[in-house]
Amino acid sequence: MDLPLRCSCRSLRGVLRSVTPRNGNRCICHCDDCQSFAHFLGRAESILDAHGGTEVFQTSPARLEITGGREKLACLQLRAGSNLLRWYASCCHTPIGNTPAAHGLPFLGVIHNCMDLEATGTSAEAALGPIRGSFFRRFARGDRKELPPGRFVPQILRLSRIVLAARLRRDQLRSPFFEPDGRPRAEPYVLAPEELRALRARMDSSATRGGLNA
């Protein structure tokens, strides 16, 4: 199916083409960087689950087409030299997804907030498949016994097959996030070290108070 994407204010719109549970990996990431990104956007409450996890669908960037509002596409690097770019809508701070900073690696983790599943009349399970596991569980908040199983090796093998197939198709040349010469389509905003420390402190403070998603 083709899955519509949109930011909260619908200024940025797109579609994830030919989505099936077989050509992606639906998982939860609990890493502190994903949690920091959610707090940077000021939308941790809607992005993170009760354990600080972000639900993503890992697939090829060539499947994503931006159909409107491309000028709203913005990019963040949590630290200088980071190997990951985090994409969002500048208009309303809706997260879109994560890509490697090097465009030659065709990988995209689409964040659940931008998926318009309601428009399709189907569920995430039907469109994207089950949650196959979780990553970076050591950063999870609360009782880790409540987390989905890690299943690290099967997920890595599955993801490796997805990326290899995309590489063989030369999907890296059809990414909406990079120019043909490999430059990001939006200049990354790089957090200063003190900005990242402040984000982490706010994140830890909210968790201590019991507001894991605050």
C-alpha positions, 0 to 999 in steps of 0.5 A: 500500500501507499502510506500517506505522511503529513506533519501535524499542521499538514504543511509538509506532506508525502507518501511512503510507497509500496509499503509491506511488512516484508520490506521494512522493520517496525521496532522501538528505539530507546536510545538517549539520542532519540529521546533527546530529539523528542525533547528538542522538538518539544513533542516528547509526550506524543513521540515517546512511549511510557518507557522513552521509546520511539516507534520507527519503521526502518526501510529504504529512503527511496520509498518516501516521496515528499509531495508538498511543503518540501521547504518545511523540511529541516534537519538536526545533528545532535553533535558535530560529526554525528553519523545520523541526521534527524529530519522534521517539519520546521513548521510544527516540529513533527518528526519525519525520520532518521537517515545516515549522514552519509547518503550512500547508505540507503536507510530511513527510520520513519517515525510514527508521528508523521504516518497518516494511518487513519487516512488508510483505514487500516492499522499499523500492524496491517500496514507495517507488520508487528513490532519485531523488537527493541533497540538500546534497551539500557536507556529505557525508562521504568520497568524494563520487564515491560519492554518488547523482546530485544531480538537484536540479531534477527533485527540486524539481519533483517535490516541488513537485507533491506539495506543491501537490496536498496543499495543494489537498486541504487536507492541512495540516488533517489532519496528525498533527503539528499541532493544528487551530489550527496549534500543534505537538502536542508542544512543540518542544525548542529547542537552545541555541547551545552545545548545537548547537556541542557536537553539531557538534563531536562530529559532526566529531570522529567523522568525523575519527576515521573513524567517520562514523556514530559 
